[in-house]
Amino acid sequence: MVWDNLNTHLAAGLKRYEAEHDWLTTVRLPSYAPDLNPVEAVWSLVRRAMANTAFDTPDDLDRTLRRELRTIQLRPHLINGCLTATDLTLDPPTTLKTSVTAARAEECERSHQSRQQL
């Protein structure tokens, strides 16, 4: 799970859920780092596919949005591309969740800082 720094992700219920599910690995992104968030690349693909489309009804919009998200879901190379753009990877689960997550978060932070300097 990749979390940006939205304040709702700090809620006690989410922290408790994370602690109770050792199969769940989380990566917390630094503040103001949309370039490190894979969902931004997903939305970019969706926006591109839906550009210049006039929807007759909200249902048409909903149906098209769901279709585009499903298209991405069924094409692993698109998802991998969204991850590659962020330097994140899909690693196998580990029992060292906390230390791996902390190390990955630090790595993301360093990567983000170096990108900002460019």
Secondary structure, DSSP 4 states (H G I P E B T S, - for coil): -EE-S-GGGG-HHHHHHHHH-TT---EEPPTT-GGG-HHHHHHHHHHHHHTT---SSHHHHHHHHHHHHHHHHT-HHHHHHHHHTTT---PPP-S-HHHHHHHHHHHHHHHHHHHHH-
